[in-house]
C-alpha cells in the first residue's frame, strides 16, 4: 500500500492506494536553495539582465512606483521589498519618494491584514495604494487592438518597478513579467480586450508565445516600465531563483528555470489526484489552475480529483453567476462562444474539462455549488478512491501534489 499525503489548505490528508493501482507521483525537479532569499534578490539586483542596475536608473528626485502582487498570488513581496528598497536608497532614492502599488487587475481589494502581509517590515513606512481600474491614462494601442490604459498613479511616477513571481499560467503561458502591467495596473477595458485572446488555441499553459502574453508584453513595452524583479519559488514557497532587469529579457531567464523545474514527462493515467497551494485554495476561481494542469496527465474519459478548501466559495461574482445559470457543460460553452464575459471564461473552461473527464472535488463548498460547476462533490477522498478502484480494479492513479506548479507533458508530445 502506498500512502500519499494530499495538501489541503494549511493541512494535509493521507490517502492509501494499493501498489498495483499507484501510478506516478508527479513531482517537480526542484533546484536546491543555494542562499538566503535576501541574498538571492540582492544578487539579481546586482546583475540585471539587459539593463542598468536600478540604483543607476533612479535619482534622489525620482518618484518610484513599485508594483506588487495581491494576496491571491504567492509572490513573497514582504521578502523582496526591503532589499529592493535598499537598492533604491543606494541610488539616492528615499522612502518618502516610494509608493507601493498593489496590482489588483480585476481582483478585489485587500484587507488591512493582507496589506500587512504584503508589505511585511515596510508596513507603515512606505505609501501603499491599490490599483484603481477606473482611474487610468491611455498611452497607446497594441497591434492586436488592446488599448493600453495604465493606472494614473503608475503613469505619473518617474520610475516604475515591476515585481512578482514566475510560474505557469493557464492562458498567458506564465505569470510574472509584463503581467504586473497588464492586467496588474490596467483598465477594465484593457484587461477584457487582452483576455479575450484566451480562446485562441495557442493560449495555453507553459507556452511563452501565447498570444495573451505577447499582447501583454507589447502593452508593457508601449508603456515602458523601467525595471523588473521576479522570483521563482519551489513547492515550499522558498525563493530558488531571482531575476532582475529588462521586463522581457529577465523574465525569460526565470521562465527557463520554471521549465527545468516543473515540466514533467508523463504517460496519462485513468485518475489524477491533485491539489492547490494555500493561496490558490482560497476559492474555486483560483483553484482552477491545478485542474487545468492535471488534464495533461489523464486519459480522455478519465477522472480528475481536486482537493481545495475554497472557503471563499466561487471567488468571482461573474464566475458564480455563470455557474448557477448554466444547467450543463454544453450550454456553458455555447454561451461563452457567443458572449465573452470575463469570469464566465472560468466556467466555460471547467465545462470543457467536464465534457471529457469526470471531475471530483473535495472542498468546503456546499454540495449544490460544487455541482453547479460540473464537479461531483466527495465527502471523503479515501472513500472516493476506494469506490473508483472497486469499479475498476485495474485503474491507474497518478498523484500531483503541487498542481499549481507542475505541468505534465505527455511523452507522445515531446
C-alpha positions in Angstrom: 0.0 0.0 0.0 1.3 3.5 -0.9 0.3 6.4 1.4 0.1 9.7 -0.4 -0.2 13.0 1.5 -2.7 15.4 -0.2 -2.2 19.1 0.6 -5.4 20.8 1.8 -5.1 24.4 2.7 -2.8 24.6 5.8 -3.4 20.9 6.5 -3.0 17.6 4.7 -4.9 14.3 4.2 -3.3 10.9 4.0 -4.8 8.5 1.4 -4.0 4.8 0.9 -3.6 3.5 -2.6 -2.8 -0.2 -3.4 0.6 -0.5 -5.0 -1.0 -2.2 -8.0 -3.1 0.9 -8.7 -0.4 3.5 -7.9 0.9 5.3 -10.9 3.4 8.1 -10.8 3.9 10.8 -8.2 4.3 13.8 -10.5 6.8 15.9 -8.6 8.9 18.9 -9.8 12.6 18.5 -10.1 13.3 21.5 -7.9 16.5 23.4 -7.5 18.3 23.5 -4.2 18.0 26.6 -2.2 21.5 28.0 -2.6 21.3 31.1 -0.5 19.0 33.2 1.7 16.1 34.9 0.0 17.7 38.3 0.6 21.0 37.3 -0.9 19.3 35.8 -4.0 17.3 39.0 -4.5 20.4 41.2 -3.8 22.5 39.2 -6.3 19.8 39.5 -9.0 19.7 43.3 -8.5 23.5 43.5 -8.7 23.4 41.5 -12.0 20.5 42.8 -14.0 19.7 41.3 -17.5 19.9 43.7 -20.4 19.6 46.7 -18.0 21.5 49.1 -15.9 21.3 48.5 -12.1 18.2 50.0 -10.5 20.5 52.2 -8.4 21.9 53.6 -11.6 18.4 54.3 -13.0 16.9 56.3 -10.1 17.9 59.7 -8.8 17.4 61.4 -5.5 14.4 63.2 -7.0 12.8 60.2 -8.6 9.2 59.3 -7.6 9.2 55.5 -7.7 6.2 53.1 -8.1 6.8 49.5 -7.1 4.1 47.3 -8.4 3.4 44.2 -6.2 1.1 41.3 -6.5 -2.1 41.0 -4.5 -2.7 38.3 -1.8 -4.0 35.7 -4.3 -0.5 35.4 -5.7 2.3 33.6 -3.9 4.8 36.4 -4.7 6.9 37.0 -1.5 6.7 40.7 -1.6 7.4 41.1 2.1 10.8 39.4 1.5 11.6 41.2 -1.8 10.7 44.8 -0.9 13.3 45.6 1.9 16.2 44.5 -0.4 14.6 46.4 -3.3 14.3 49.5 -1.2 18.0 49.3 -0.2 18.9 49.2 -3.9 16.8 52.3 -4.5 18.4 54.0 -1.5 21.9 53.3 -2.8 20.8 55.3 -5.9 19.8 58.2 -3.7 16.0 57.5 -3.5 14.3 57.9 -0.2 11.3 56.1 1.3 9.3 59.2 1.1 9.5 59.0 -2.7 8.4 55.4 -2.9 4.8 54.2 -3.5 3.9 50.5 -3.4 1.0 49.9 -5.8 -1.0 46.7 -5.4 -1.6 45.1 -8.9 -5.3 44.2 -8.4 -6.1 43.8 -12.1 -9.8 42.9 -11.8 -9.5 41.4 -8.3 -10.9 42.5 -5.0 -9.2 45.0 -2.7 -7.1 43.7 0.2 -7.9 43.7 3.8 -5.7 45.5 6.3 -4.2 42.2 7.5 -3.5 41.2 3.9 -1.7 44.6 3.3 0.4 44.0 6.3 1.4 40.6 4.9 2.2 42.0 1.5 4.4 44.8 2.9 6.0 43.0 5.8 8.6 45.2 7.6 7.7 48.1 5.2 4.2 48.4 6.5 3.7 51.9 7.9 7.0 53.0 6.4 6.1 53.5 2.8 3.0 54.8 1.0 0.7 52.0 -0.2 -2.2 52.3 -2.7 -4.3 49.8 -4.6 -4.8 49.9 -8.3 -8.0 51.8 -9.3 -9.1 50.4 -12.7 -11.4 53.4 -13.2 -8.6 55.9 -12.9 -6.3 55.1 -15.9 -4.5 57.0 -18.6 -4.4 55.8 -22.2 -0.9 55.6 -23.6 -1.4 53.6 -26.9 -2.9 50.5 -28.5 -1.3 47.2 -29.2 -1.1 45.6 -32.7 -3.9 43.2 -31.6 -6.1 46.1 -30.7 -5.8 46.2 -26.9 -6.0 49.7 -25.5 -3.0 50.4 -23.2 -4.7 52.2 -20.3 -2.4 52.4 -17.3 -3.1 53.4 -13.6 -2.7 57.1 -13.3 -0.8 56.5 -10.1 1.8 54.4 -12.0 1.7 56.6 -15.2 2.7 59.7 -13.2 5.6 58.0 -11.5 9.2 58.7 -12.7 10.4 55.2 -12.3 8.2 52.0 -12.4 9.5 48.8 -10.9 7.5 45.6 -11.6 7.7 42.7 -9.1 6.1 39.2 -8.9 6.8 35.5 -9.2 7.1 33.3 -12.3 5.0 30.2 -12.6 2.8 28.5 -15.1 -0.4 30.4 -16.2 -3.2 28.6 -18.0 -3.7 31.1 -20.8 -0.8 33.6 -20.6 1.7 30.7 -20.6 3.5 32.1 -17.5 2.9 34.6 -14.7 5.3 37.3 -13.9 7.0 39.9 -16.1 4.6 42.1 -18.1 1.6 40.8 -16.2 2.4 43.3 -13.5 1.4 46.0 -16.1 -1.4 44.1 -17.9 -3.6 43.1 -16.2 -2.0 44.3 -13.0 -2.4 48.0 -13.2 -4.5 48.4 -16.4 -8.1 49.4 -17.0 -11.1 47.1 -17.2 -11.2 47.7 -21.0 -7.6 46.8 -21.4 -7.9 43.6 -19.4 -11.0 42.4 -21.0 -9.7 43.0 -24.6 -6.5 41.2 -23.8 -8.1 38.3 -22.0 -10.5 37.6 -24.9 -7.4 36.1 -26.6 -7.6 33.2 -24.2 -9.9 31.5 -26.6 -7.1 31.2 -29.2 -5.7 27.7 -29.4 -2.1 28.8 -28.6 -3.2 30.4 -25.4 -2.1 27.5 -23.2 -0.1 26.7 -20.1 3.6 26.8 -20.5 3.6 28.5 -23.9 5.8 31.6 -23.9 4.4 32.5 -27.3 0.8 32.6 -26.0 -1.0 35.4 -27.8 -2.2 36.7 -24.5 1.4 37.1 -23.2 2.6 38.5 -26.5 -0.1 41.2 -26.2 0.7 41.8 -22.5 4.4 42.3 -23.4 3.6 44.6 -26.3 1.4 46.7 -24.0 4.2 46.8 -21.3 6.7 48.0 -23.9 4.4 50.7 -25.1 4.1 52.0 -21.6 7.8 51.4 -20.8 8.3 50.2 -17.2 11.9 50.7 -16.0 12.8 47.6 -14.2 11.7 44.0 -13.3 12.3 41.9 -10.2 10.8 38.5 -10.3 11.4 35.3 -8.3 10.9 31.6 -8.9 9.5 29.6 -5.9 9.7 25.9 -5.1 6.8 23.9 -3.7 7.6 25.2 -0.2 7.3 28.7 -1.5 11.0 29.3 -0.9 12.9 31.5 -3.4 15.2 29.4 -5.5 16.0 32.0 -8.2 15.6 35.7 -8.6 15.9 37.6 -11.9 16.1 41.3 -12.5 16.5 43.8 -15.3 14.6 44.2 -18.6 11.0 43.3 -18.2 11.1 40.7 -21.0 14.7 39.5 -21.1 14.9 39.0 -17.3 11.5 37.3 -17.3 12.8 34.7 -19.9 15.7 33.8 -17.6 13.1 33.0 -14.9 11.0 31.0 -17.4 14.0 28.8 -18.2 14.2 28.0 -14.6 10.5 27.2 -14.2 10.6 24.9 -17.2 13.6 23.0 -15.9 11.9 22.5 -12.5 8.3 22.0 -13.3 7.7 20.4 -16.7 7.3 16.7 -16.0 7.1 13.9 -18.6 4.2 11.5 -18.2 2.1 8.7 -19.6 -1.6 9.6 -19.0 -3.4 7.6 -16.3 -7.1 6.8 -15.6 -7.1 9.1 -12.5 -5.2 12.1 -11.3 -5.4 13.4 -7.8 -4.2 17.0 -7.5 -4.3 19.9 -5.0 -3.6 23.6 -4.7 -1.2 25.6 -2.7 -2.6 27.6 0.2 -3.2 30.9 -1.7 -4.8 29.2 -4.7 -7.1 27.1 -2.5 -8.9 30.1 -1.1 -11.6 30.0 -3.8 -12.6 27.9 -6.8 -11.8 30.7 -9.2 -8.1 30.4 -8.2 -8.2 26.6 -7.7 -8.9 26.0 -11.3 -5.2 26.2 -12.3 -4.1 22.8 -10.8 -7.2 21.3 -12.6 -6.0 22.7 -15.9 -2.5 21.3 -15.4 -3.8 17.9 -14.4 -5.7 17.4 -17.7 -2.4 16.6 -19.4 -1.9 13.6 -17.1 -5.2 11.9 -17.5 -6.7 9.9 -20.4 -9.8 11.1 -22.2 -12.8 9.9 -20.1 -10.6 9.6 -17.0 -11.1 11.2 -13.6 -9.5 14.3 -12.0 -9.9 14.7 -8.2 -9.2 18.2 -6.9 -8.6 18.9 -3.2 -9.1 22.6 -2.4 -10.8 24.1 0.6 -12.4 27.0 -1.3 -13.6 28.7 1.9 -14.3 31.8 -0.1 -16.6 29.9 -2.4 -16.6 30.7 -6.1 -14.3 33.7 -5.6 -15.7 35.7 -8.5 -19.2 37.1 -8.9 -19.5 36.6 -12.7 -18.0 33.1 -12.5 -20.6 32.3 -9.8 -23.4 33.7 -11.9 -22.5 31.7 -14.9 -22.1 28.5 -12.9 -25.6 28.9 -11.4 -27.3 29.9 -14.6 -26.0 27.3 -17.0 -27.5 23.9 -16.5 -25.0 21.8 -18.4 -21.5 22.0 -19.9 -22.8 22.3 -23.5 -24.9 25.3 -22.5 -22.0 27.0 -20.8 -19.6 26.6 -23.8 -22.2 27.8 -26.3 -23.0 30.8 -24.1 -19.3 31.7 -23.8 -18.6 31.3 -27.6 -21.5 33.8 -28.3 -21.0 36.1 -25.4 -17.5 36.6 -24.0 -17.6 37.8 -20.4 -14.5 37.7 -18.1 -15.3 35.5 -15.2 -17.6 33.4 -17.4 -14.4 32.0 -19.1 -13.6 30.0 -16.0 -17.0 28.3 -16.0 -16.5 27.6 -19.8 -13.1 26.1 -19.2 -14.3 23.8 -16.5 -17.3 22.9 -18.7 -14.8 21.9 -21.5 -13.0 19.6 -19.0 -16.3 18.2 -17.7 -17.1 17.2 -21.3 -14.0 15.0 -21.4 -13.4 13.9 -17.8 -15.2 13.1 -14.5 -14.4 16.0 -12.2 -14.5 15.3 -8.5 -13.8 17.8 -5.7 -13.1 17.6 -2.0 -13.8 21.1 -0.5 -15.7 23.1 2.0 -18.1 24.4 -0.6 -21.8 23.5 -0.4 -22.6 20.4 -2.5 -25.0 22.4 -4.7 -22.3 24.9 -5.5 -19.9 22.2 -6.5 -22.5 20.5 -8.7 -23.4 23.8 -10.3 -19.8 24.0 -11.7 -20.0 20.4 -13.0 -18.0 18.7 -10.3 -19.1 15.8 -8.2 -18.6 16.6 -4.5 -16.8 13.9 -2.5 -17.1 14.0 1.3 -14.0 11.8 1.8 -11.0 11.4 -0.6 -10.2 7.9 0.6 -13.8 6.7 0.1 -13.8 8.3 -3.4 -10.6 6.5 -4.4 -11.8 3.2 -2.9 -15.0 3.5 -4.9 -13.1 4.1 -8.1 -10.9 1.1 -7.6 -13.9 -1.1 -6.7 -15.5 -0.3 -10.1 -12.2 -0.8 -12.0 -9.6 -2.9 -10.1 -7.0 -2.2 -12.8 -7.3 1.6 -12.6 -4.0 3.5 -12.6 -3.8 6.6 -10.4 -1.3 9.5 -10.7 -0.8 11.9 -7.8 0.2 15.5 -8.5 0.5 17.2 -5.0 1.8 20.6 -6.4 -0.8 21.1 -9.0 -0.3 24.8 -9.3 3.3 24.5 -10.3 3.6 21.1 -12.0 3.0 20.8 -15.8 2.7 17.3 -17.1 3.9 16.9 -20.7 2.7 13.8 -22.5 5.5 11.7 -23.8 3.9 11.5 -27.2 4.1 15.3 -27.5 7.8 15.6 -26.6 
